[in-house]
């Protein structure tokens, strides 16, 4: 009996010791360092953290509010020349990598816009290839946990676009024929392609002038530009309602709706029948017409196939705009 009691006591002590050990281990597993402290102590981010320090951004990251930091490696910074940035632009660039008031773990990230309190927007893409920020920066090591947030390591510095869709299409001589078609198709083309778009804005499939030169062999330019309905149909076929980057193409092998019709709400309507802009923050509502569809084919190069419109090669992808993205085509899709 005495031996039994002794054995039972030993067992209880062993169990209590194990529970104490597990409890201590769990406490040790809780991150004690803030996200910025972890970044400062990691030599992979020495360029990033020095820039944060030099621009007085470190102290604000030591607070208790949650942060998600997309931290570029030193190798990522070696690909750009930060000396070309003004102080204001450099601070904005650095803040682009910090999502404040949100702790975004990799398994919680969804494709779409993320906006910081400073009104800096980045677009996250999550697909079978991984997680990307603004198409170019891939998360190569996710979920470094901190007491006030999380760090995701990225392979390229996140850059921000400076021009709207309209500015890119109008300013690039390769797209002058396409922009002429758009102007005929829509009286409000300049407005609808210039203003901020909810949910990230459209994807524009932009044929080059060479593509239009081929089209004009079968449909004379004068004939096409005199037919507003035909021009609008062609324009509609080259618009997709949400942003689709090149990193998403492999996952987009199902037909995708195009032909979105923007309806601008809020400002007064002018005599020409479209709204008079009263601010740069006009809201836009997109509704699907569902009339045209395309899908991306990556089996041999990158192509866009229309349900009835043939095939076009994407010769240059991911021209980022402030309100969407453009992919360059070598052929005009026809409805």
C-alpha positions in Angstrom: 0.0 0.0 0.0 2.8 2.3 0.9 4.6 1.5 -2.4 1.4 2.1 -4.3 1.0 5.5 -2.7 4.6 6.3 -3.5 4.1 5.3 -7.1 0.9 7.3 -7.4 2.6 10.4 -5.9 5.5 10.1 -8.4 3.0 9.8 -11.3 1.2 12.9 -10.1 4.4 14.9 -9.7 5.5 13.8 -13.2 2.2 14.8 -14.8 2.3 18.2 -13.0 5.8 18.7 -14.2 4.8 18.0 -17.8 1.9 20.4 -17.6 4.2 23.1 -16.1 6.7 22.5 -18.9 4.0 22.7 -21.6 2.6 25.8 -20.1 6.1 27.4 -20.0 6.7 26.3 -23.6 3.4 28.0 -24.7 4.3 31.2 -23.0 7.7 31.1 -24.7 6.0 30.6 -28.0 4.1 33.9 -27.7 6.0 36.5 -29.7 7.4 39.2 -27.3 9.1 41.4 -30.0 7.2 43.9 -32.1 7.2 43.5 -35.9 9.6 46.4 -36.3 11.9 44.9 -33.6 12.0 41.6 -35.5 12.8 43.4 -38.7 15.6 45.5 -37.1 17.2 42.4 -35.8 17.1 40.5 -39.1 20.1 41.2 -41.4 18.0 40.4 -44.4 16.1 43.7 -44.0 19.0 46.0 -43.0 18.4 48.3 -46.0 14.7 48.5 -45.4 15.0 49.2 -41.7 17.8 51.8 -42.2 15.5 53.7 -44.6 12.6 53.4 -42.0 15.0 54.7 -39.3 16.4 57.5 -41.4 12.9 58.7 -42.3 11.6 58.6 -38.6 9.1 55.8 -39.2 10.3 53.3 -36.6 8.8 54.7 -33.5 5.3 54.7 -34.9 5.7 50.9 -35.5 6.4 50.1 -31.9 2.8 50.8 -30.8 0.3 48.1 -29.9 -1.8 48.5 -33.0 -1.6 45.6 -35.4 0.7 45.9 -38.4 1.3 43.8 -41.5 4.7 44.5 -42.9 5.7 43.4 -46.4 9.4 43.5 -45.9 11.7 43.6 -49.0 15.0 41.9 -48.7 18.3 43.7 -49.3 18.5 42.0 -52.6 15.1 43.5 -53.5 16.4 47.0 -52.8 19.5 46.3 -54.9 17.2 46.3 -58.0 16.1 49.9 -57.5 17.9 53.3 -57.0 16.4 54.9 -53.9 18.5 58.0 -54.4 16.2 59.0 -57.2 13.3 59.4 -54.9 12.4 62.7 -53.2 12.0 62.5 -49.4 8.2 62.7 -49.8 8.1 59.9 -52.4 10.5 57.8 -50.4 8.3 58.0 -47.3 5.3 57.1 -49.4 7.2 54.1 -50.9 8.1 52.9 -47.4 4.6 53.3 -46.1 3.4 51.3 -49.1 5.0 48.2 -47.4 3.1 48.7 -44.1 -0.6 47.9 -43.7 -1.6 49.6 -40.4 -4.5 48.5 -38.2 -4.6 45.0 -39.8 -2.8 41.7 -39.1 -3.1 39.8 -42.4 -2.0 36.2 -42.0 -1.2 34.3 -45.3 -4.3 32.1 -44.9 -6.5 35.1 -44.5 -5.3 37.0 -47.5 -7.7 37.3 -50.4 -7.2 38.9 -53.8 -8.2 42.6 -53.8 -7.3 46.1 -52.7 -5.9 46.8 -49.3 -5.9 50.4 -48.2 -3.9 51.9 -45.3 -5.0 54.8 -43.1 -2.7 57.0 -45.2 -4.9 56.1 -48.2 -2.1 54.2 -49.8 -3.5 51.3 -51.8 -1.9 48.0 -52.8 -3.4 45.2 -54.7 -3.0 41.6 -53.3 -3.2 38.6 -55.6 -3.5 35.1 -54.2 -3.4 32.2 -56.5 -1.9 28.8 -57.1 1.5 30.4 -57.5 1.5 32.2 -54.2 0.8 35.7 -52.8 1.8 38.8 -54.8 1.6 42.5 -54.1 1.0 44.8 -57.1 1.8 41.8 -59.3 5.6 42.2 -59.1 6.4 41.5 -55.4 6.0 37.9 -54.3 5.8 36.7 -50.7 8.7 34.3 -50.4 8.5 33.8 -46.6 5.1 34.4 -44.9 3.8 34.8 -41.4 6.8 35.9 -39.3 4.7 36.5 -36.1 5.2 39.4 -33.8 3.5 40.8 -30.7 1.8 43.5 -32.7 1.5 42.0 -36.2 3.1 39.9 -38.8 5.9 40.2 -41.4 5.8 38.7 -44.9 9.1 38.7 -46.7 8.9 39.8 -50.4 11.4 39.6 -53.3 10.8 43.0 -54.9 10.2 46.5 -53.6 6.5 47.4 -54.0 6.1 50.3 -56.5 3.1 52.5 -57.0 1.7 53.6 -60.3 1.5 57.3 -61.0 -0.8 57.4 -64.1 -4.5 56.6 -64.6 -5.7 54.2 -67.4 -6.6 57.2 -69.5 -3.2 58.8 -69.1 -1.3 55.6 -70.0 -3.5 54.9 -73.1 -3.5 58.5 -74.3 0.2 59.1 -73.6 1.6 55.9 -75.1 1.9 56.2 -78.9 1.4 52.4 -79.3 -2.2 52.8 -78.2 -3.2 55.9 -80.1 -5.6 53.9 -82.4 -7.2 52.1 -79.5 -7.7 55.4 -77.7 -9.3 56.9 -80.8 -11.7 53.9 -80.9 -12.5 54.5 -77.2 -13.2 58.1 -77.7 -15.7 57.2 -80.4 -17.2 54.4 -78.4 -17.9 56.4 -75.2 -18.6 60.1 -74.7 -17.4 59.8 -71.1 -14.3 57.7 -72.0 -11.8 60.2 -70.5 -13.7 60.4 -67.3 -14.4 56.7 -66.8 -10.8 55.8 -67.4 -9.4 58.5 -65.1 -11.3 58.3 -61.8 -10.6 55.9 -58.9 -12.6 52.6 -59.2 -14.0 50.7 -56.3 -12.5 47.2 -55.9 -9.4 48.0 -57.8 -10.7 48.9 -61.3 -10.7 47.1 -64.6 -8.3 45.1 -66.7 -7.8 46.7 -70.1 -6.7 44.5 -73.0 -5.1 47.1 -75.2 -4.3 46.3 -78.9 -1.4 48.1 -80.4 -1.5 50.3 -83.5 0.0 47.4 -85.5 -2.9 45.3 -84.4 -5.4 47.9 -85.6 -3.4 48.2 -88.9 -4.2 44.5 -89.5 -7.9 45.1 -88.6 -8.2 48.1 -91.0 -7.3 45.7 -93.9 -10.8 44.1 -93.4 -12.7 47.0 -91.8 -11.5 50.4 -93.0 -10.7 52.8 -90.3 -13.2 55.4 -91.4 -15.9 52.8 -91.5 -15.1 51.6 -88.0 -14.9 55.1 -86.4 -18.2 56.1 -88.1 -19.9 53.2 -86.3 -20.3 54.1 -82.7 -22.1 50.9 -81.8 -19.4 48.7 -83.4 -16.7 50.7 -81.7 -18.4 50.3 -78.3 -18.7 46.6 -78.8 -15.0 46.3 -79.5 -14.1 48.4 -76.6 -16.4 46.4 -74.3 -14.7 43.2 -75.4 -11.4 44.6 -74.2 -12.5 45.4 -70.7 -12.7 43.0 -67.7 -14.3 44.3 -64.5 -11.6 43.4 -62.0 -7.8 43.5 -62.0 -6.2 40.4 -63.4 -2.4 40.3 -63.4 -0.1 38.1 -65.3 0.5 36.0 -62.1 -3.3 35.2 -62.2 -3.4 34.0 -65.8 -2.8 30.3 -65.1 -5.9 30.3 -62.8 -8.1 32.1 -65.3 -8.8 29.3 -67.7 -12.5 29.6 -67.5 -14.6 32.1 -69.5 -14.5 35.6 -67.9 -17.2 38.2 -68.3 -16.2 41.5 -70.1 -18.1 44.4 -71.4 -18.7 46.3 -68.2 -20.7 49.5 -68.3 -19.7 52.2 -65.8 -22.4 54.4 -64.3 -21.0 57.5 -62.6 -23.2 58.6 -59.7 -23.1 61.6 -57.5 -22.2 64.7 -59.6 -24.7 66.6 -61.7 -25.4 65.5 -65.3 -24.1 67.9 -68.0 -25.7 68.9 -71.3 -23.7 66.2 -73.2 -25.4 63.5 -71.2 -22.5 62.5 -68.9 -21.7 63.7 -65.3 -19.8 66.8 -64.6 -16.9 65.9 -62.3 -16.9 67.8 -59.0 -14.0 66.0 -57.4 -11.3 63.5 -58.1 -13.1 61.0 -55.9 -16.2 60.2 -58.0 -17.8 56.8 -57.2 -18.4 54.3 -60.0 -20.7 51.4 -60.2 -20.0 48.6 -62.7 -22.7 46.3 -64.0 -22.1 43.2 -66.2 -23.7 43.0 -69.6 -22.6 39.4 -69.8 -22.5 39.6 -73.6 -18.9 38.9 -74.3 -16.4 36.5 -72.6 -12.7 35.7 -72.9 -10.3 33.4 -71.2 -6.5 33.3 -70.7 -4.5 30.5 -72.3 -1.0 29.8 -71.0 -0.4 26.5 -72.7 2.0 28.0 -75.3 2.9 31.6 -74.4 0.2 33.8 -73.0 -2.9 34.4 -75.1 -6.4 35.8 -74.8 -9.1 33.7 -76.4 -12.5 35.1 -77.1 -15.5 32.9 -77.2 -16.1 34.1 -80.8 -13.3 36.6 -81.3 -10.2 34.6 -82.1 -6.9 34.7 -80.3 -4.5 37.5 -79.4 -1.0 37.2 -77.8 -0.3 39.3 -74.7 3.0 40.8 -75.7 3.5 43.0 -72.6 1.7 42.5 -69.3 1.0 44.4 -66.0 1.1 48.0 -67.1 -0.1 49.3 -63.7 -2.4 52.3 -63.5 -3.8 54.0 -60.4 -7.2 52.7 -61.3 -6.6 49.4 -63.1 -4.1 47.4 -65.2 -3.3 47.1 -68.9 -2.1 44.2 -71.0 -0.9 44.8 -74.5 -2.3 42.7 -77.3 -1.0 42.0 -80.8 -4.5 41.6 -82.3 -7.9 43.3 -82.0 -10.6 41.0 -80.5 -13.9 41.2 -82.5 -17.4 40.5 -81.1 
